Amino acid sequence: MLFELVLRVGSAVCDPTRLDVLMVARENADITVGEIAEMLGYNVSTISRHLTVLQAAGLIERRRTGRRTLVRARADRFARITDAALACAPTRTRAAAVTAIMAALPRG
């Protein structure tokens, strides 16, 4: 189970666009999908696909309010994992992300 979590999170953050989306979500609580798309210069459907992967990895949460979908980083559960993954941003390699995530996970 721990290995699956590491693989899911590592796979989610190894993509440069997803890592950028995660950084924006982390820095802007309750940001809309459209705002993320505008900030990063992508269309909404592209950002939505990346958010689906990040949500499946447990790194973000989405909630609907009327016609808007708000996004926020899951700092409550994955703060250490998120920090470790974001620390890999300059290298953007799967190996670096997995190594950092493994080091951040609680032992025992």
N, C-alpha and C positions, 0 to 999 in steps of 0.2 A: 504494500500500500504506500509506504514512504517512497519507494522507488518510482511508482506510478505518478505520485505527486511531483517529484523532482522532474520526471520526463515531461509531464504536462506543463509545468511552469517553465522549464527550460525551453521547450518547443514554442511556448507562447511568447517568450521574450527574445528569442533569437532573431526574430524578424525586425529589421530596422524601423519599419512603419509602426508595428505594434509597440515597440519600445517607445517610440515618440508619442503614441497615443497614451500609453501608460504614464509617461512623464507629465503630459498635459492634464490627465485625469487626477494625478497625484497633486499637482500644483493648483488645480481649480476644482474645488468641491462643487458638486451639483452643476456641472457644465453640460450643455446639451450636445447631442451628436452633431448637430449642424454647426455649433460653435467650434467643436474640435475639427471638423472638416474644413472650416474656413481658416482656422489657425494654421493647419498643416498643409493646406492647399490640395486637398483631395475631395472627391464627391462623397456624399452622405452614405451611399451604398458601400463604398470601399471601407469607410470607417466602421460601419455597422458590421461588416464581415470580420474585421479585426477585433472589434469589441466582443463578438461572439466567442472568439478563441480566448481572449483574456478573461471573459466571464467563466468559461468552462474550466479555466485554470484557477479560478477563485481569486483573481487579482483585482477585479473590478465588480461593481454591482450596477445594475440599471434599474430605473423605476420610471413608470409612466405617470405623468401628470397632465391630464387632458390629452392634447395632441403632441406634447413634447416628451422626449425620453431624456431623463437626467442620468448622468454618469458620475460615479465617484470611485476612487481607489479604495480597496478593502483594507485600509490601514489597521482595522481592528484585529483581523486574523493574520494578515500577511505582511505586516510592517517590516519585519526583519528580512523576509524573503524578497519583498519589493525593493528594499534598500540594496540588498545584495545583487539583485538582477540589474537595477539601474546603475550600479557601480561598474557593470560590464559595458555600459553604453559606448565608450570609446572603442572597444575591441569588437563588440557585436558578434561574438562567436558563441556557438552553442556550448563548446567545452568550457569557456570562461564563465558563462551563465550557470551551467550545471555545477561547476566547482564552487562558485560563490554561493549558490543556493544551498548546496550541501553543507557548507560551512555555517550558514545562517540558521539551519534547522535545529531545533532543540534536540539534544541527545538524551537517550534513555527513555 
